[in-house]
């Protein structure tokens, strides 16, 4: 692999909005400042989440939370409790944090942002913002398609490692943890065709950005604070690929064409200057049984996207 230089970068909100437009007001109103009944129902069924946090030194971390459904619980409408013994020691008390949770076989995701605190063996997320939405990333990734279980060796010191390159070639799902200048952390899911995560060299990784709900949280965060943490999954594989580094946004035509991944050419590409690469089996992912087909059914009690939109808009962001 040969390193390539980014020819031009998107560095301002004006440049971003010239490509994607302004944030749709109705999309922003879908976010509520507490956990309502829809969020609680989702959490009762979810066995898996990615928790992102910013450290005191500004670096980002992405951690897998996995277990039986209900491993994350709403202690009250402003507090999310996450039971995982490995979490408290890794998190600074009061650190900005965000989470994206999944329910096997279900198209919507739950995203919660706020501040993290330690409570014994649990992490507590004080909720600033929560929203359920139909994530195009889940649809594009084919995350719940039938797959053959596979876990292979997992060394991986950089993107040139053959195990890392093979994993990237198969991956169709990614989360990216980022933080804005005000200390608000967000974990955003991304999904695409296999091979959408492209190593441009042993220490450079690129992936396309495709408009989803058009909140553009991640892109706006990167304009203020380039440090990111990526967590990549391959359906059916109990390994997780962690990547940390600093991200740049570009509309370079050559990279946009290269990263089309069989779909329409993206408007923007995110390029990560990589500091750390870690590919390893994750016990929390295995415990969640995320890839077990038997865990994907029986969603009649879960909210439909249209009902969520209607109910959350009716709340009008009033606490």
Secondary structure by P-SEA (a helix, b strand, c coil): ccccccccccccaaaaaaacccccccccccccccccaaaaaaaaaccbbbbbbbccccbbbbbbbbccccccccccccbbbbbccccccccccccccccccccccccbbbbbbbbbbbcccbbbbccccccccccaaaaaacccccccccccbbbbcccccaaaaaaaaaccccccccccccbbbbbbbbbccccccccccccbbbbbbccccccaaaaaaaaccccbbbbbbcccccbbbbbbbbbbbbccaaaaaaaccccccccbbbbbbcccccccccaaaaaaccccccccccccccccaaaaaaaaaaacccc
